[in-house]
């Protein structure tokens, strides 16, 4: 295996993990905002 390819694959995996974490955080914020808005409305 070429070390350059291995490093790039590892970098892509780390970037994918960071993207997944960011999406999870944004999703949780949206759900929380919707819950607060629903509580205010109802």
N, C-alpha and C positions, 0 to 999 in steps of 0.2 A: 504494500500500500504506500502511496506517495505521502510523505509527511505534510505537504501543502494541502492535499485533499483532506487529510484527516483533520488538520487544524480548521479548515474552512467548514467541514461538516460539524465539528464541535462548536464553532462560532454560530453556525446556523441553528444548532440545537439550543444554545444559550439564548439566542435572540427569540426563538420560538417560545421558550419558557417565559421570557420577559413579556412577550406579546400576550400570552395566555394569562399571566398575572394581571396585566393592565386591563385586559378585557373583563376579567373577573371583578376587579375593583370598580370599573365603570358600571358594570351590570349591577353590582351591589348598591352603588350610589343611586342609580336610576330606580331600583326597587324601593330603596328607602325614601327617595323623593316622592315617588308615587304613593307610598303608604302615608307619608305625612300630608300630602295633598288630599288624599281620600279622608284622612282623619279631620282635616280642616273643613272639607266640604260636608261630610256627614257628621 
